[in-house]
Amino acid sequence: MGKAVPPLLGEGLCARRILVRAGDVLFVRAHLEASEGLANLFAEQGGELTLATTPEQLPALDRFIDDLALEMPVWGPDAPQAR
């Protein structure tokens, strides 16, 4: 498991930062929305994504990112190979 980053978006929220291909952002968004409130997605530029969630949901978000990495390339500080 990766370590939680300090609250980034306010008290009680943690974030995971990943990078996907720009063309995969909509795929990530669709699957995240289907996960019923797992996290909020913030797209910075291209495929730079910040996924914000509560500390209680962090293990589930890590599993979500692990599953994404089986479907597409995922890079960044919180990508599975970086944890």
Beta strands, then each sheet from edge to edge (+ up, - down):
strand 1: 14-19
strand 2: 40-43
strand 3: 48-53
sheet 1: 1+ 3- 2+
end
